[in-house]
Structure formats: structure tokens, C-alpha cells
Amino acid sequence: MDEQEIIDNIGGPISEERTLRDRSTRNMGLRDDEKSCLRTVEVQLDRCWDLLRQRRALSEFGDDPNAARVRPADEAEGYQS
């Protein structure tokens, strides 16, 4: 998957995350299933952003961006920005 494909695929989860966050602030919170869905979307987005950062770093230093790999959720989420 190239960088543009990753960016194109992020739109749906971003929209879903915004919808759930908006619902949580306007209502009295989220139902358990919505909380679970939000957490799943957050992890999915973290992994996508991590993959994009990997690709860009590899490219910046003259390496093949296709060598970037989707990391396990616990690894991708463990990084500090």
C-alpha cells in the first residue's frame, strides 16, 4: 500500500472517531459498545499514522518506503509524539 492509499483509507475511521467523540460530548457519554468502537478506531488510526511516519522516515533517508510494516497495536501505540 502506498502513502496515498493509506491517506485515502484514513478518512472513514477519522469520520467515525469524530462522530463518536461528538456524541460523547453532547450526550451523557457513550454506551459500552460505542466506547469499544471508539477504542478500536483509535487503535486503527494510531497504526495508520505510525505506518505513514515509517514510510516518510524511510523515504527521507533514501530507503525504500515499501519496507515499512504495520506494527502490532501495542507497539504502535507505545510511541510518544
Phi and psi in degrees as a GROMACS rama.xvg file:
@    title "Ramachandran Plot"
@    xaxis  label "Phi"
@    yaxis  label "Psi"
@TYPE xy
-90.0913  174.928  ASP-2
-58.96  -42.7925  GLU-3
-65.1366  -37.8353  GLN-4
-64.0239  -39.7423  GLU-5
-62.9335  -47.4566  ILE-6
-61.4403  -42.797  ILE-7
-62.165  -35.0649  ASP-8
-80.848  -10.5996  ASN-9
-81.2232  -23.9121  ILE-10
-55.5721  -45.6507  GLY-11
-61.4576  -52.7088  GLY-12
-61.8856  -34.849  PRO-13
-63.4588  -43.849  ILE-14
-62.4317  -43.0971  SER-15
-63.4003  -42.0731  GLU-16
-62.5765  -44.5886  GLU-17
-61.3798  -43.0466  ARG-18
-60.3932  -46.9515  THR-19
-66.5095  -41.6474  LEU-20
-65.4454  -40.2266  ARG-21
-63.4024  -44.1045  ASP-22
-61.8435  -38.3417  ARG-23
-69.2135  -29.7033  SER-24
-85.0731  -30.2957  THR-25
-81.7083  -33.2004  ARG-26
-95.6374  -167.225  ASN-27
-90.5956  29.5156  MET-28
113.277  -172.67  GLY-29
-110.805  151.856  LEU-30
-68.4258  163.902  ARG-31
-57.6956  -40.9443  ASP-32
-67.3747  -33.9354  ASP-33
-71.1888  -38.2716  GLU-34
-61.267  -42.4774  LYS-35
-63.9895  -42.3722  SER-36
-62.8625  -43.4082  CYS-37
-61.0164  -44.1321  LEU-38
-62.0474  -42.3413  ARG-39
-61.8801  -43.4969  THR-40
-65.5227  -41.5431  VAL-41
-60.1588  -43.3589  GLU-42
-65.4001  -44.0108  VAL-43
-58.5191  -44.8267  GLN-44
-67.07  -41.2433  LEU-45
-57.7503  -41.115  ASP-46
-68.7281  -37.4704  ARG-47
-66.2542  -46.0468  CYS-48
-62.9785  -38.8722  TRP-49
-61.4414  -43.1532  ASP-50
-63.4358  -42.1342  LEU-51
-62.1786  -43.4637  LEU-52
-62.0886  -41.5295  ARG-53
-59.9712  -48.6705  GLN-54
-59.621  -43.8783  ARG-55
-67.2298  -39.52  ARG-56
-65.8343  -44.3991  ALA-57
-60.7233  -44.5032  LEU-58
-64.0088  -42.5702  SER-59
-59.2277  -34.2361  GLU-60
-100.009  18.0699  PHE-61
79.105  12.6016  GLY-62
-96.4662  169.846  ASP-63
-77.0057  115.767  ASP-64
-63.4047  -21.2514  PRO-65
-70.7744  -7.8098  ASN-66
-78.2569  -13.1931  ALA-67
-65.9123  144.045  ALA-68
-131.788  148.012  ARG-69
-67.3915  123.266  VAL-70
-89.2293  158.545  ARG-71
-57.928  149.649  PRO-72
-53.6516  -44.8283  ALA-73
-66.1024  -29.2032  ASP-74
-77.178  -46.3008  GLU-75
-65.3726  -32.439  ALA-76
-82.7053  -13.7036  GLU-77
-81.5133  -6.66431  GLY-78
-84.6675  145.672  TYR-79
-96.3549  141.774  GLN-80
